[in-house]
């Protein structure tokens, strides 16, 4: 925040960057009331074995308002058929994390992709989706915020293309 004086603040997009267990760079988006809603959508998840590695997805939710109640995540395939539903109870100001991997999903390690929809029984929620792939020697990850509404305009706080040291970077939209 800008010292509690929002009229003097520019609009911000926040992003935290950290290193994962393979020392690869990873990132997470901050949530805001503008991105919050009772229903959120995420355009992509991936789980299971693919090639010599395995995909996992984590959906992280923060309850910004409302009463202690259920937050439900529905997983859909590309054709719109619901694959699975998970639920957690979250208090106001609390957080929930849904791990989508071979130990939490009924299809185990079968490679599966689709999209997510998150619903709150009470108040507004916000959050993000993190996809990661690992083969035990290296990893790749991507994080994006869940959306409460569609937008015709997006701003990216950082894009990269090329190599720096031993790391190759690329940006896909």
N, C-alpha and C positions, 0 to 999 in steps of 0.2 A: 504494500500500500504506500501511499505518498503522505505519510504523517497524519492521516485522518482528514485531510482537506482535499476532498475529491474534486472540487471545482478548479483547483490549481494543478491537477494531475493530467498528464497525457494518458491516452488509452494504452494499456500494456498487454502483452502476451507473455506468459511466463513459461519457462522450460527449465527443468532440472536435468543435468547431465551427470552420469556416474559410470563406474566401471562394473561389469558383471563378473561372475566367477571365473571367466576365461580372460579377464583383463581387457575385454572389448568395451568400447564406449556404448552406453545405452542412455536413453532419455525418457523423461516422463513430463507430461503437461500438467500445469496447475489448473485447478478448476475455478470457475467464477459463477456468480449468479446469472450472468448473461448467457452462459452455456448450459445452465441447469434447466430441468424440466421434470415432469412426472413420468414421461416416456422418452427414452434416449435410443438412438440407433448407432450402430457401428457397421461399416460396410464390409468388414472382412475378419475372419478368424481362420486359423489353420491348426490342426492337431494330427499327430500320428507320424509314422515312418514314411520318409520320402527319400529315396536314394540311400546314401550311407548315413543319414542323420535323422533326427526327429524334431518335429514342430510341436511347440506348446504355445498356448495363449493364456494371458491373465487379463481379467476384466476387473478393474478397481473402481469402486463407487464410494462417493462421500455424500452423506445426507446433509443437505444445507438447511432444511426446514422440515416441519411436520412432526408427527408423533413417532414413537418407537413402533415400527411396523415392518412388514415384509418388503424386501426388494427382490424381484424375480428377474432372472435372465432366461430368455428363450433363444435357442440356437436354431437357425434355419439353413437349409441347403440353398444353392443358387437358384433353384426353381420355386422357392417359397414354402417348401414343406417343413414343418417344425420337426426337428430332430431330437431335441432334449430340452428339459427345463430344470433349473436349479433355483434355490431360494435361500435367503438368509434374512434374519431380523436385524435391523440397524437402528440405533438410537440417533436422535438429533445431534449433529456434530460428529457422529461416528462414521466409521468406514467399514467396507466389506471388500473382500477379494475373492473372486471366483477363479480357480485354477482349472483350465481346460487342457487335460492331458490324458495319457493312457491309463492312469490309475483312477481318474474321476469320471470318465465317460464310458457309456456302455459298449461302444465299439472298440475299446481298448486302443491298440496302436495302428489301426487302419487309417490311412491318410484321408482326412476329411476337411473340407473347406466350406465356408458359407458366410452368413452375416449374423449379427446379434441384435436383440432388442431387449432393453432393460426397462422394467416397470417398477414404480414406487406406489405402494398402497396409500401413502400419505406424504404430502409436501414435495419439495424439489430435491432432486439428486443431480450429481454431475460426476464425471469420471473419464476414464480412458481405457484403451485396449493396448496391450503389449504383446506382440508376436515375437517368438524367438525360435531359432533353429540352431541345433548343435549336433556335432558328430563326435564329441568327446575330445577333439583336438582344437576346435575353433567354434565360433558362433557368429550369428547374425541376428540383429534385433531391430524392431521398428515399433514405435509407439504413436498413437494418434488419439485425439479426444473423441469422446462420444458426442453426438450432436442431438440437440433437442428440436432443431428445425433445419431445413435445407437452406443453402445460401448460394447466391450467384457469384460471390466474391470471397476469395481466401487470401490470406497473407501468410507467407512462410518466413519464420524468423531466421532460418538458415537453410541453405542448399549447398551441396558440394558435389564436385565431379573431378575425378583424377586420383592420383596417388600422393600420399604424404608419408614418408618413411616406409614402413612395411604395411601400411593400411591403404586399401583401395576404397574410395568413396564414390557413391553415385546417388542421384536423387531421382525417384520415380513418382509419378502422380497418376 
